[in-house]
Amino acid sequence: MPSFSPSRTRDIALRLSGLALLVLGALALSRLVHCVHAVPAHDCTPGEFALAALGLACLSPGALFTTLGAHIFDRVAISQRWAARSR
């Protein structure tokens, strides 16, 4: 069995949690589609707004965690123009 370093384990954990968030967001939006297309036609309900918010709240970080993994914590160089200025 291979031994994983802590950074490798963290990377795998972040990517798997990202996949879980993607699945949860997809399920929420799938349920939303079924609710919206239900007969008879109706106005939006608070539950439908909640499903839309849940889908957005899960899919956005899920895509980020899945693609970047542990690289989400990497430091990046920024331009002096955007650097914080001391007063």
C-alpha positions as a printed NumPy array, in Angstrom:
array([[  0.   ,   0.   ,   0.   ],
       [  1.493,   3.369,  -0.954],
       [  2.12 ,   5.872,   1.792],
       [  0.624,   9.271,   1.118],
       [  2.157,  12.505,   2.287],
       [ -0.101,  14.915,   4.181],
       [ -0.257,  17.238,   1.182],
       [ -1.214,  14.36 ,  -1.117],
       [ -3.896,  13.231,   1.327],
       [ -5.232,  16.781,   1.592],
       [ -5.302,  17.064,  -2.207],
       [ -7.278,  13.845,  -2.569],
       [ -9.659,  14.848,   0.237],
       [-10.333,  18.245,  -1.347],
       [-10.94 ,  16.737,  -4.773],
       [-13.291,  14.074,  -3.386],
       [-15.211,  16.673,  -1.381],
       [-15.438,  18.732,  -4.574],
       [-16.933,  15.77 ,  -6.403],
       [-19.403,  15.251,  -3.566],
       [-20.436,  18.915,  -3.789],
       [-20.872,  18.589,  -7.556],
       [-23.138,  15.574,  -7.109],
       [-25.174,  17.322,  -4.401],
       [-25.539,  20.456,  -6.544],
       [-26.559,  18.409,  -9.583],
       [-29.183,  16.574,  -7.539],
       [-30.551,  19.871,  -6.204],
       [-30.83 ,  21.353,  -9.688],
       [-32.351,  18.155, -11.059],
       [-35.027,  18.319,  -8.374],
       [-35.53 ,  22.012,  -9.155],
       [-36.171,  21.231, -12.828],
       [-38.809,  18.68 , -11.853],
       [-40.465,  21.161,  -9.475],
       [-40.505,  24.001, -11.996],
       [-42.021,  21.881, -14.765],
       [-44.734,  20.409, -12.555],
       [-48.299,  20.785, -13.767],
       [-50.206,  23.061, -13.126],
       [-48.016,  26.078, -13.726],
       [-47.261,  28.   , -10.538],
       [-45.223,  30.875,  -9.181],
       [-41.849,  30.199,  -7.6  ],
       [-42.011,  28.847,  -4.076],
       [-39.452,  29.443,  -1.313],
       [-38.452,  25.787,  -1.634],
       [-37.579,  26.286,  -5.291],
       [-35.496,  29.33 ,  -4.436],
       [-33.744,  27.259,  -1.77 ],
       [-32.98 ,  24.502,  -4.282],
       [-31.528,  27.061,  -6.7  ],
       [-29.394,  28.578,  -3.933],
       [-28.239,  25.124,  -2.818],
       [-27.288,  24.247,  -6.382],
       [-25.238,  27.419,  -6.755],
       [-23.666,  27.061,  -3.315],
       [-22.603,  23.48 ,  -4.067],
       [-21.576,  23.674,  -7.722],
       [-19.321,  26.732,  -7.451],
       [-16.959,  25.492,  -4.716],
       [-17.344,  21.921,  -5.97 ],
       [-15.897,  22.864,  -9.342],
       [-13.131,  24.833,  -7.655],
       [-12.144,  22.046,  -5.255],
       [-12.303,  19.379,  -7.964],
       [-10.103,  21.26 , -10.413],
       [ -7.594,  22.837,  -8.029],
       [ -7.411,  20.423,  -5.103],
       [ -4.676,  21.433,  -2.661],
       [ -3.409,  24.065,  -5.106],
       [ -6.19 ,  26.302,  -3.822],
       [ -3.793,  27.209,  -0.983],
       [ -0.851,  28.122,  -3.263],
       [  0.575,  31.588,  -2.865],
       [  0.62 ,  33.729,  -5.978],
       [  2.536,  36.867,  -6.813],
       [  0.439,  39.965,  -7.346],
       [  1.271,  43.232,  -9.035],
       [  2.489,  46.162,  -6.944],
       [ -0.523,  48.053,  -8.194],
       [ -2.853,  45.676,  -6.318],
       [ -0.638,  45.094,  -3.285],
       [ -1.759,  46.521,   0.034],
       [ -0.245,  49.908,   0.732],
       [  0.935,  50.915,   4.178],
       [ -0.415,  54.289,   5.346]])
